[in-house]
Amino acid sequence: MDGGMHKIRSLESSLVPVFGKAINPFVDGKKIFILGASTAGLLSAIFPKQVLLAECDKRRLDFANKLYQDSTNKAEIIFKMSELSDLRIENNLANLIVSQSNIIDWESYRMVEEKINEIADSKPFVPDQSQSLVLFDLIPNRLNKEKWEKVLAEANRIMTRNGILLVAALVTDALLNDQLAPVSHIFDSPLRFLPEMDLYSDIVDSGFYGVCIEFLSEFPVDRISGIEVRAIVIKAYKGKDGLCLDQGHAVVYQGPWSAVEDDDDHRYVRGVRTAVCAKTYDLLRREPYQGCFVGLPPPDLILLKDAPLFDCNTPLIRDVGITRGE
């Protein structure tokens, strides 16, 4: 176990270029919201136009700010304290409300709590559907299951439709006993390691689609009791929620695989005119599916307000008469 702990702590310098190289193509010159300051010095390896960074640990936030000030990267970056699983309230504002209140008993405490929640609901620190690009910096490795699920729900709340989620994480190829989990490279906080498939499933189950996984090296960054630890960056998309309405669309998967399935278990066989709803048709014409499908809209589209519901649980081959407009 000691060897594993030593290796993970020494990853501080090696994770920065690895994560930075994978993340920068998605964030270069863009506005991004970063949740967590886990990978020390990451801000010196990526070059966004503007950054809002939220962190619940003041030591991590101050350390990230110091490393950023010492770097050559001078993008516009705002550092804020906030709970990772509740981005409705910024800590300084909550502290101000508490300092101006006379908390002497349970009732007065409840009144302050209600006031904070009222402000959080009416004027949230990170408003609904306000962020088009969100990065989790090792957040799956820092939180327990309950808080991790809340963070994913918060990402859904704050992200715009068609927004992109990036997740930098360390994953294992099998379940790692908690007692064997090594410490992190910042302030000796314990790290939690999710098996690869569990992390992917969590992201899909929370409503994201089009999950793309990039392993950042051919070899594991560590091996603990025979279990491999790997660094990955996941890219996922928001925007598949909503009614499934049938306007007569079809798509043809072009290959190279004989068949593929999406995150809603829709199956697309190469060369087959597959019936899809209007929403799925729109998704398949955008990233990350763009270029994989040929779209076949009918000549005369039914207006969405007049379109019947599409049963996405029933795989269909679209009749050629519909795509001809007959």
LUMRO-619220 format. One line per 10 residues: number of its first residue (from 1); their letters; for each residue x, y, z of N, C-alpha, C, CB. Coordinates in steps of 0.05 Angstrom, whole numbers. Atoms other than C-alpha are relative to their C-alpha. Glycine has a CB too. Layout:
N
NUM	A	X/Y/Z/X/Y/Z/X/Y/Z/X/Y/Z ~ ...
END
This chain:
326
1	MDGGMHKIRS	16/-24/0/0/0/0/17/25/0/-19/0/24 ~ -17/-24/-1/56/49/16/11/7/-27/23/-5/19 ~ -10/-6/27/85/42/-54/-21/14/-17/9/-26/-14 ~ 21/-13/15/17/59/-84/-4/29/9/-26/-15/4 ~ 4/-27/-10/10/120/-39/22/18/-10/-1/0/31 ~ -23/-16/9/79/145/-58/-3/7/-29/26/-15/5 ~ 3/-5/28/65/137/-132/-21/21/-6/-6/-26/-14 ~ 21/-18/6/-1/173/-131/7/29/8/-26/-8/15 ~ -8/-27/-8/28/232/-92/19/12/-20/12/-1/28 ~ -19/-10/19/84/238/-143/-12/6/-27/23/-20/-3
11	LESSLVPVFG	13/-5/25/34/243/-199/-6/30/-5/-25/-16/-3 ~ 8/-28/2/23/317/-185/12/13/-25/9/15/25 ~ -13/-13/23/73/340/-237/-6/-14/-26/30/1/4 ~ 5/14/25/58/286/-288/-28/2/-10/8/-29/3 ~ 28/-2/9/-18/294/-289/-5/25/-15/-18/-3/24 ~ 5/-26/12/-15/367/-309/3/0/-30/18/21/12 ~ -2/0/29/13/359/-379/-18/-21/-14/28/-6/-8 ~ 17/21/12/-27/295/-391/-28/9/-3/2/-26/17 ~ 28/-10/0/-94/325/-372/-1/25/-18/-10/7/28 ~ 0/-25/15/-75/392/-403/-1/-5/-30/24/17/7
21	KAINPFVDGK	-1/6/28/-59/362/-471/-27/-11/-10/22/-21/-6 ~ 25/11/8/-125/324/-473/-23/20/1/-7/-24/18 ~ 22/-19/-4/-169/381/-448/2/25/-17/0/8/29 ~ -4/-25/13/-139/441/-483/-14/2/-28/29/6/-4 ~ 13/-3/26/-166/426/-554/-30/7/3/2/-26/-16 ~ 28/-5/-4/-237/430/-526/-5/28/12/-13/-21/18 ~ 4/-25/-15/-227/494/-484/16/24/-11/7/-4/29 ~ -18/-21/10/-175/534/-524/-16/24/-11/18/-11/-21 ~ 13/-24/9/-201/605/-532/-29/2/7/3/2/-29 ~ 28/0/-6/-269/590/-501/-5/7/29/-12/-28/-6
31	KIFILGASTA	8/-5/-28/-307/607/-438/-7/-27/13/-25/20/1 ~ 3/26/-12/-307/549/-389/-5/3/30/24/-18/-4 ~ 5/2/-29/-334/533/-319/14/-25/10/-31/-1/6 ~ -16/23/-12/-286/489/-278/-10/-5/28/30/6/-1 ~ 8/8/-27/-311/451/-218/23/-16/13/-26/-17/-1 ~ -22/13/-14/-255/434/-170/28/10/-9/-1/-29/-4 ~ -28/-7/6/-181/453/-165/16/-23/10/8/28/14 ~ -12/25/-10/-154/383/-159/28/-5/-12/-18/-23/-6 ~ -25/4/13/-98/378/-210/17/25/1/-4/-9/-30 ~ -15/-25/-5/-47/428/-185/15/9/-25/20/-5/23
41	GLLSAIFPKQ	-14/-12/23/-23/474/-240/-15/-5/-27/27/-11/-2 ~ 14/6/26/-76/452/-292/-5/26/-15/-26/-14/6 ~ 6/-25/13/-92/525/-307/24/11/-17/-9/21/20 ~ -23/-9/15/-21/534/-333/3/-17/-26/25/-2/17 ~ -3/19/23/-31/477/-384/-23/2/-20/2/-28/10 ~ 22/-4/18/-97/499/-415/-3/30/-5/-27/-12/11 ~ 1/-28/8/-113/565/-451/-28/9/-8/20/5/-22 ~ 26/-10/6/-186/583/-447/0/31/-1/-21/-10/20 ~ 2/-29/1/-210/654/-459/-8/11/27/-20/9/-21 ~ 10/-9/-26/-247/660/-393/-7/-25/17/-25/18/-4
51	VLLAECDKRR	4/22/-18/-253/615/-332/-15/9/25/26/-14/7 ~ 12/-2/-27/-301/612/-273/6/-26/14/-31/6/-1 ~ -8/24/-14/-272/563/-223/-12/0/28/31/-2/2 ~ 12/2/-26/-311/539/-162/12/-24/15/-31/-5/-3 ~ -13/20/-16/-280/500/-105/-10/4/29/31/3/-1 ~ 10/-1/-28/-303/482/-34/22/1/21/-18/-23/5 ~ -23/1/-18/-234/475/-4/18/25/-4/17/-26/-5 ~ -15/-25/3/-200/543/9/29/-5/-6/-4/17/24 ~ -28/6/4/-131/512/11/5/-7/-30/10/-23/18 ~ -3/7/28/-140/482/-58/-3/25/-18/-21/-21/-8
61	LDFANKLYQD	6/-24/16/-169/547/-85/24/19/1/-25/14/9 ~ -23/-18/-3/-112/589/-57/25/-11/-15/7/5/30 ~ -23/12/13/-60/540/-83/-2/2/-30/2/-30/8 ~ 5/-3/29/-91/540/-153/5/29/-9/-28/-9/-8 ~ -3/-28/6/-93/616/-152/30/8/0/-15/18/20 ~ -29/-7/-2/-19/621/-131/14/-11/-25/12/-11/25 ~ -14/12/24/4/572/-186/-8/15/-25/-7/-29/-2 ~ 9/-14/24/-38/610/-237/14/27/-2/-30/4/1 ~ -13/-26/0/-8/677/-216/30/-2/-8/-2/14/27 ~ -28/5/6/62/647/-224/4/-10/-29/12/-20/19
71	STNKAEIIFK	-2/11/27/46/620/-294/-1/23/-21/-23/-20/-5 ~ 1/-20/22/48/655/-362/-29/2/-11/19/-8/-22 ~ 28/0/10/-26/640/-374/-15/23/14/-14/-27/5 ~ 13/-23/-12/-63/706/-363/-28/3/-11/16/25/-5 ~ 28/-1/8/-133/688/-384/-16/13/23/-11/-28/-7 ~ 18/-12/-21/-191/721/-346/-11/-23/17/-23/17/-12 ~ 8/22/-17/-201/674/-287/-12/11/26/23/-19/6 ~ 14/-8/-25/-250/683/-228/0/-25/18/-29/11/-6 ~ 0/22/-19/-239/639/-167/-22/5/21/28/-2/14 ~ 22/-3/-19/-300/627/-122/-2/-24/18/-26/5/-15
81	MSELSDLRIE	5/22/-19/-315/586/-60/-30/-8/-2/8/8/29 ~ 28/10/1/-378/543/-66/0/-30/5/-13/7/-27 ~ 3/29/-2/-403/474/-49/-1/-12/-27/-26/-7/16 ~ -1/13/26/-388/427/-106/-26/-12/-9/22/-21/0 ~ 25/14/7/-455/393/-102/-24/19/1/-5/-22/19 ~ 22/-20/0/-496/458/-95/12/27/-8/-14/2/28 ~ -12/-24/11/-475/516/-140/-19/23/0/10/-5/-28 ~ 20/-22/-1/-535/560/-122/10/23/17/-26/-11/10 ~ -9/-21/-19/-498/598/-67/30/1/1/-11/-6/28 ~ -28/-4/-2/-429/627/-65/7/5/29/10/24/-18
91	NNLANLIVSQ	-6/0/-29/-394/620/3/2/27/12/25/-16/5 ~ -4/-27/-11/-375/693/12/-27/14/6/17/17/-18 ~ 26/-12/-4/-448/714/4/-13/-13/24/-17/-3/-25 ~ 12/14/-23/-471/660/53/13/10/26/4/-30/-3 ~ -14/-10/-24/-417/683/103/-10/28/7/30/0/-5 ~ 9/-27/-5/-441/755/96/-27/0/14/-1/17/-26 ~ 27/2/-12/-513/736/112/2/-10/28/-17/-19/-17 ~ -4/11/-27/-490/695/172/11/22/19/18/-24/0 ~ -13/-20/-17/-446/752/198/-18/23/8/25/11/-14 ~ 19/-22/-5/-503/802/194/-24/-10/16/-10/12/-26
101	SNIIDWESYR	23/11/-14/-550/756/232/7/-6/29/-10/-26/-14 ~ -4/5/-28/-558/746/306/-11/-28/6/-14/21/18 ~ 8/28/-4/-560/670/313/3/-7/30/16/-19/-18 ~ -1/6/-29/-578/655/385/-14/-25/7/-12/23/16 ~ 15/25/-6/-624/595/380/-7/-14/-26/-25/6/16 ~ 7/15/24/-651/543/332/-18/15/-19/-14/-26/8 ~ 19/-15/17/-707/588/307/15/21/-16/-21/13/17 ~ -15/-21/15/-658/644/288/18/-13/-21/16/17/19 ~ -17/14/20/-613/593/254/-17/-8/-24/12/-26/13 ~ 18/7/22/-673/568/213/-6/24/-18/-25/-13/10
111	MVEEKINEIA	6/-24/15/-689/639/192/23/7/-19/-6/24/19 ~ -23/-5/17/-618/649/166/2/-20/-23/26/0/17 ~ -1/22/20/-620/582/130/-21/6/-22/-5/-27/13 ~ 21/-6/19/-686/602/97/8/24/-18/-26/6/14 ~ -8/-23/16/-657/669/75/21/-8/-20/11/22/19 ~ -21/10/19/-596/635/44/-13/-15/-23/21/-17/15 ~ 14/15/21/-641/586/7/-16/17/-18/-17/-22/13 ~ 16/-19/17/-686/642/-17/17/14/-20/-14/20/18 ~ -18/-14/18/-627/679/-47/11/-21/-20/23/13/15 ~ -11/21/18/-599/614/-76/-20/-7/-22/7/-26/16
121	DSKPFVPDQS	21/7/20/-666/600/-111/-6/23/-18/-25/-8/15 ~ 7/-23/16/-679/671/-135/23/11/-16/-11/22/18 ~ -23/-10/14/-609/692/-154/24/-19/4/8/29/10 ~ -21/20/-4/-565/629/-158/27/10/-9/-7/-26/-14 ~ -27/-6/7/-490/637/-160/6/-9/-29/20/-14/19 ~ -2/10/27/-489/594/-223/-29/-5/-10/18/-26/-3 ~ 28/2/8/-556/605/-258/-6/-25/-17/-8/24/-16 ~ 9/22/17/-596/551/-294/8/5/-29/-30/-4/2 ~ -6/-1/29/-573/536/-366/18/23/-7/-26/1/-15 ~ -17/-23/4/-517/587/-362/28/-8/-10/3/16/25
131	QSLVLFDLIP	-27/9/6/-455/545/-378/-1/-19/-24/14/-13/24 ~ -1/17/24/-440/515/-447/23/-20/1/2/17/-25 ~ -23/18/-2/-374/482/-427/8/-2/29/24/11/-18 ~ -5/5/-29/-362/450/-359/22/-22/2/-26/-9/15 ~ -22/19/-5/-299/414/-334/-1/-9/29/27/12/-7 ~ -4/11/-27/-297/368/-273/29/-9/3/-19/-25/5 ~ -28/7/-4/-226/365/-247/3/-20/23/17/26/6 ~ -2/22/-19/-220/297/-212/-23/-1/20/26/2/15 ~ 23/0/-18/-289/308/-180/-10/-28/7/-22/17/-12 ~ 9/28/-7/-309/234/-186/18/-13/21/-1/-17/-24
141	NRLNKEKWEK	-19/12/-19/-246/218/-145/-1/12/28/28/2/-11 ~ 0/-15/-25/-261/267/-89/-25/-4/17/4/29/-5 ~ 26/0/-13/-334/256/-72/-11/-29/4/-20/16/-15 ~ 14/25/-3/-375/199/-44/-22/-3/-20/-11/-3/29 ~ 20/5/20/-430/168/-86/-23/20/0/-10/-28/3 ~ 23/-18/-2/-486/212/-60/7/28/-10/-9/2/30 ~ -7/-27/9/-449/278/-71/8/0/-30/24/11/17 ~ -7/1/28/-422/255/-138/-25/1/-18/15/-26/-6 ~ 25/0/15/-494/242/-162/-12/28/1/-19/-20/12 ~ 11/-27/-2/-514/312/-137/16/19/-18/2/10/29
151	VLAEANRIMT	-16/-17/18/-456/343/-176/-9/-4/-29/30/-7/3 ~ 10/5/27/-480/309/-240/-27/14/-4/-2/-30/-5 ~ 26/-14/2/-550/336/-226/4/30/-3/-18/-7/24 ~ -6/-29/2/-521/406/-216/10/7/-28/20/8/22 ~ -10/-5/27/-484/400/-282/-23/2/-20/20/-22/-8 ~ 24/-1/17/-550/385/-316/-15/26/3/-18/-24/5 ~ 14/-25/-5/-581/445/-283/13/24/-13/-3/4/30 ~ -14/-24/9/-528/496/-301/7/0/-29/25/4/17 ~ -10/1/28/-511/472/-371/-22/7/-20/11/-28/-6 ~ 18/-7/22/-543/499/-434/-7/-26/-15/12/21/-19
161	RNGILLVAAL	6/23/17/-579/451/-481/22/-1/-22/-28/3/-13 ~ -22/5/18/-525/422/-527/27/8/13/-4/17/-26 ~ -25/-6/-14/-473/439/-474/18/-25/1/-5/10/28 ~ -20/22/-1/-409/397/-466/11/-2/28/22/5/-21 ~ -12/6/-25/-384/364/-403/26/-15/-4/-20/-17/18 ~ -26/13/0/-311/345/-394/6/-10/28/23/19/-10 ~ -5/12/-26/-291/298/-337/29/-11/-1/-20/-22/7 ~ -26/11/-4/-218/288/-318/0/-17/24/22/23/2 ~ 3/19/-22/-213/227/-274/22/-22/0/-27/-13/0 ~ -16/24/-2/-172/169/-249/-19/-24/5/22/2/23
171	VTDALLNDQL	18/23/-2/-207/101/-258/16/-25/2/-19/-1/-25 ~ -13/26/-3/-192/29/-243/-13/-21/-18/-1/-9/29 ~ 11/21/16/-202/-35/-282/-16/-20/16/22/-14/-16 ~ 16/17/-18/-235/-68/-222/-6/15/26/14/-27/6 ~ 7/-13/-25/-266/-49/-155/24/0/19/-24/-13/13 ~ -23/-2/-18/-212/-23/-108/-10/4/28/18/24/-9 ~ 8/-2/-28/-221/-34/-34/7/27/11/14/-23/17 ~ -5/-27/-10/-228/33/2/25/1/17/-24/8/17 ~ -23/-1/-17/-174/14/52/27/1/-15/1/-25/18 ~ -24/0/16/-124/8/-5/3/25/-16/1/-24/-18
181	APVSHIFDSP	-1/-25/17/-141/75/-37/22/18/10/-27/14/1 ~ -22/-18/-8/-79/119/-37/-10/28/4/22/-1/-21 ~ 7/-28/-4/-79/192/-18/6/16/-25/15/12/24 ~ -3/-17/24/-83/249/-68/26/16/3/-24/18/-4 ~ -24/-16/0/-27/296/-86/-4/27/12/10/2/-28 ~ 5/-26/-12/-60/356/-53/-11/-4/28/-19/17/-17 ~ 10/-1/-28/-66/362/23/-7/-28/11/-23/18/2 ~ 4/27/-10/-67/286/32/-30/-8/3/14/-3/27 ~ 28/8/-1/-142/282/20/-3/-28/-13/-19/21/-14 ~ 3/27/12/-165/210/6/-14/2/-27/-16/-18/19
191	LRFLPEMDLY	12/2/26/-182/193/-65/-19/-24/-2/21/-1/-22 ~ 19/23/5/-241/149/-87/4/-8/-29/-29/9/6 ~ -4/9/27/-231/106/-148/-24/-16/-10/26/-18/-2 ~ 22/15/12/-289/85/-192/10/-19/-21/-20/20/-12 ~ -6/17/23/-284/25/-237/-9/14/-26/-14/-27/2 ~ 6/-14/25/-285/48/-310/-29/0/-7/16/-13/-23 ~ 27/3/9/-354/22/-327/-20/15/19/-8/-29/-2 ~ 17/-14/-19/-385/52/-264/-1/30/-6/9/-5/29 ~ -1/-29/6/-362/122/-282/-15/6/-26/29/9/-3 ~ 15/-4/25/-388/116/-354/-30/-2/5/8/-21/-21
201	SDIVDSGFYG	28/4/-5/-455/90/-328/-12/23/15/-5/-26/15 ~ 10/-22/-16/-462/146/-277/-6/24/-18/21/8/21 ~ 4/-23/18/-454/199/-332/-24/-4/-18/26/5/-16 ~ 23/5/17/-503/166/-379/-26/0/15/4/-27/-15 ~ 25/1/-16/-554/152/-324/-9/27/9/5/-18/24 ~ 8/-26/-9/-553/225/-304/-11/17/-23/24/15/12 ~ 13/-14/22/-579/245/-373/18/9/-23/-14/23/10 ~ -18/-9/21/-517/258/-415/1/-22/-22/29/5/10 ~ -2/19/22/-506/225/-483/25/4/-16/-25/3/-19 ~ -23/-3/18/-453/215/-536/27/-1/15/-2/26/-15
211	VCIEFLSEFP	-24/1/-17/-400/196/-484/24/-10/-15/-5/-18/25 ~ -25/7/14/-330/195/-513/22/-3/21/8/21/-22 ~ -20/6/-21/-272/165/-472/27/1/-13/-6/-27/13 ~ -28/-1/9/-199/182/-481/18/-9/22/8/29/-10 ~ -21/10/-18/-147/140/-445/25/16/-6/5/-31/-2 ~ -21/-19/5/-88/187/-435/28/-13/-2/0/20/22 ~ -26/13/4/-33/135/-438/-6/-29/-5/19/3/24 ~ 3/29/6/-23/64/-463/3/-17/25/21/-8/-21 ~ -5/15/-24/0/42/-394/-13/13/24/31/-3/4 ~ 12/-11/-24/-31/51/-325/19/20/14/-9/-22/20
221	VDRISGIEVR	-16/-19/-15/-8/109/-282/9/-12/27/-14/26/5 ~ -7/14/-25/-6/62/-221/-13/-27/0/-9/17/24 ~ 12/27/-4/-21/-9/-200/-1/-5/30/16/-22/-15 ~ 3/3/-29/-49/-22/-130/-13/-27/5/-18/23/12 ~ 10/27/-5/-57/-94/-106/-9/-14/-26/-24/0/20 ~ 5/13/26/-56/-116/-179/-21/15/-16/-9/-27/5 ~ 20/-15/15/-111/-66/-199/12/24/-13/-23/8/20 ~ -12/-22/16/-92/-16/-253/-16/26/4/1/-7/-29 ~ 12/-27/-1/-105/59/-245/8/15/-25/10/15/26 ~ -5/-14/25/-112/99/-309/-12/28/0/-11/-16/-24
231	AIVIKAYKGK	10/-28/2/-120/173/-325/-17/2/-26/23/21/-1 ~ 17/-3/23/-178/189/-372/-13/28/-1/-21/-22/-1 ~ 17/-23/3/-217/248/-400/-25/-9/-15/15/24/-14 ~ 25/7/13/-290/238/-416/-13/25/-11/-19/-14/21 ~ 15/-22/12/-330/283/-462/-28/-10/-4/13/9/-28 ~ 28/7/2/-406/281/-458/-17/24/-6/-10/-13/27 ~ 17/-21/11/-464/321/-485/-27/1/15/-4/-3/-30 ~ 26/-3/-11/-528/349/-456/-20/7/-22/0/22/23 ~ 20/-9/19/-593/356/-495/-18/-21/-12/13/14/-22 ~ 17/20/11/-629/291/-506/-27/-2/13/14/-27/2
241	DGLCLDQGHA	26/0/-13/-687/306/-460/-21/13/-17/2/15/28 ~ 22/-11/15/-755/324/-488/-17/-21/-13/11/19/-21 ~ 18/19/12/-813/293/-525/11/-11/-26/-27/14/-6 ~ -7/13/25/-802/244/-582/-24/2/-19/9/-30/5 ~ 22/-4/19/-846/267/-640/9/-10/-28/-7/30/-1 ~ -5/13/25/-851/232/-707/-7/19/-24/-15/-26/-3 ~ 4/-17/24/-842/278/-768/6/-16/-26/17/25/2 ~ -6/16/23/-823/220/-814/30/-1/-7/-14/11/-23 ~ -29/1/6/-747/226/-809/11/-28/0/15/17/21 ~ -16/25/0/-699/170/-825/29/7/-1/-8/-18/-24
251	VVYQGPWSAV	-29/-3/3/-624/162/-819/12/-26/-10/13/9/27 ~ -15/24/10/-575/114/-852/28/1/12/1/-1/-31 ~ -27/2/-11/-514/93/-813/19/-9/-22/1/-20/25 ~ -18/4/23/-454/94/-861/22/-20/6/12/25/-9 ~ -22/19/-6/-407/46/-824/23/15/13/10/-14/-26 ~ -9/26/10/-352/22/-815/-11/-25/14/29/-1/0 ~ 10/23/-15/-386/-22/-762/-25/-10/-13/-4/7/29 ~ 24/11/12/-441/-69/-784/-25/11/14/0/-30/2 ~ 23/-12/-15/-487/-39/-730/11/14/25/-21/-21/8 ~ -7/-14/-24/-483/10/-672/-25/6/16/16/27/-6
261	EDDDDHRYVR	22/-8/-18/-527/31/-612/7/26/13/-6/-22/20 ~ -4/-24/-15/-536/98/-579/-7/-4/29/-16/24/-12 ~ 5/2/-29/-546/114/-505/-29/-6/7/10/25/13 ~ 28/7/-5/-621/103/-512/-7/-27/-11/-18/22/-11 ~ 3/27/10/-611/33/-540/-13/0/-28/-17/-16/19 ~ 8/1/28/-631/54/-611/22/-14/-16/-5/30/-11 ~ -19/15/16/-598/6/-659/-1/9/-29/-7/-31/2 ~ -3/-9/28/-572/29/-727/16/-20/-15/12/29/-1 ~ -14/20/16/-554/-24/-778/10/14/-25/-19/-23/-8 ~ -13/-13/22/-506/-2/-832/-17/-3/-26/27/-13/-5
271	GVRTAVCAKT	14/-1/25/-543/19/-896/-30/-2/2/9/-22/-16 ~ 29/4/-4/-613/11/-866/-13/27/6/-6/-20/22 ~ 15/-24/-5/-663/69/-867/-15/-3/27/-20/7/-23 ~ 11/4/-27/-677/73/-792/-17/24/7/23/-3/20 ~ 18/-21/-8/-737/112/-768/9/12/26/-29/-11/2 ~ -8/-14/-25/-721/165/-715/-20/22/5/29/10/-1 ~ 16/-23/-6/-759/219/-679/15/26/-8/-8/1/30 ~ -12/-26/8/-746/293/-694/24/7/18/-21/22/1 ~ -21/-7/-19/-704/301/-631/25/-16/-6/-9/-5/29 ~ -23/17/5/-659/241/-645/13/7/-27/-8/-29/0
281	YDLLRREPYQ	-11/-8/26/-652/263/-718/18/24/3/-24/6/-20 ~ -16/-24/-4/-626/330/-695/26/-7/14/-16/21/17 ~ -24/7/-14/-577/298/-646/20/-14/-18/-7/-19/24 ~ -18/16/16/-549/250/-698/13/17/-22/-15/-23/-13 ~ -11/-17/20/-534/308/-745/22/19/12/-21/17/-13 ~ -19/-18/-14/-489/342/-692/22/-18/12/-14/17/21 ~ -21/14/-15/-426/324/-653/-13/-16/23/21/19/10 ~ -24/13/12/-405/272/-635/-7/-19/-23/14/-15/22 ~ 8/19/21/-445/234/-688/3/11/-28/-29/-8/5 ~ -1/-13/26/-436/284/-744/19/-15/-19/9/29/3
291	GCFVGLPPPD	-15/14/20/-412/249/-807/-4/-30/0/29/6/4 ~ 5/29/-1/-433/179/-785/-26/-8/-14/0/-9/29 ~ 27/6/10/-504/184/-811/-7/18/-24/-21/3/22 ~ 12/-16/21/-539/207/-874/-29/5/9/1/-14/-28 ~ 27/-7/-7/-603/244/-858/-19/-1/-23/-1/27/13 ~ 20/2/21/-666/230/-898/-27/12/10/-4/-29/-10 ~ 26/-12/-9/-722/280/-881/-20/-3/-23/4/30/7 ~ 20/1/20/-788/273/-917/-3/27/-14/-28/-9/11 ~ 3/-26/15/-802/326/-971/-18/20/14/-10/-5/-28 ~ 19/-17/-14/-860/354/-931/-2/-8/29/-28/-1/-14
301	LILLKDAPLF	0/7/-29/-848/355/-856/-27/7/13/23/15/14 ~ 22/-7/-18/-907/351/-809/10/20/20/-12/-26/14 ~ -7/-20/-20/-906/411/-763/2/-15/27/-21/23/2 ~ -4/13/-25/-880/392/-694/-26/0/17/22/13/15 ~ 24/-2/-16/-945/415/-662/-22/-20/-9/-12/28/-1 ~ 19/20/10/-983/365/-706/11/-28/-1/-9/8/-28 ~ -13/26/2/-933/308/-703/-9/-19/23/30/3/0 ~ 7/20/-21/-954/244/-666/25/-7/17/-13/-25/-12 ~ -22/10/-16/-912/214/-610/14/-22/-14/-10/-9/27 ~ -17/21/12/-855/169/-633/7/-19/22/25/11/-14
311	DCNTPLIRDV	-7/20/-20/-846/104/-595/29/-8/-4/-19/-24/-2 ~ -28/5/2/-771/102/-585/8/-29/9/16/20/15 ~ -6/27/-9/-776/32/-555/-6/-21/-21/-16/-6/25 ~ 7/18/22/-799/2/-621/19/5/-24/-29/3/-8 ~ -18/-4/23/-742/-5/-672/-16/-2/-26/23/-21/0 ~ 15/0/25/-769/12/-741/18/5/-24/-21/22/1 ~ -13/-7/25/-745/12/-812/-20/18/-14/6/-26/-18 ~ 18/-20/12/-773/74/-845/-7/-9/-29/13/28/0 ~ 10/7/26/-816/58/-906/11/21/-21/-31/-2/-1 ~ -12/-18/20/-784/87/-969/-22/19/-11/12/-16/-23
321	GITRGE	21/-18/10/-852/116/-988/-1/25/16/-27/-14/2 ~ 1/-24/-17/-848/164/-929/23/18/-8/2/-8/30 ~ -23/-18/7/-778/189/-947/-2/10/-28/26/-16/3 ~ 6/-11/26/-802/197/-1019/-21/22/0/-9/-23/-19 ~ 22/-20/-1/-860/239/-996/-26/-10/-12/8/25/-13 ~ 24/11/12/-912/191/-1022/-22/-5/20/7/-26/-14
END
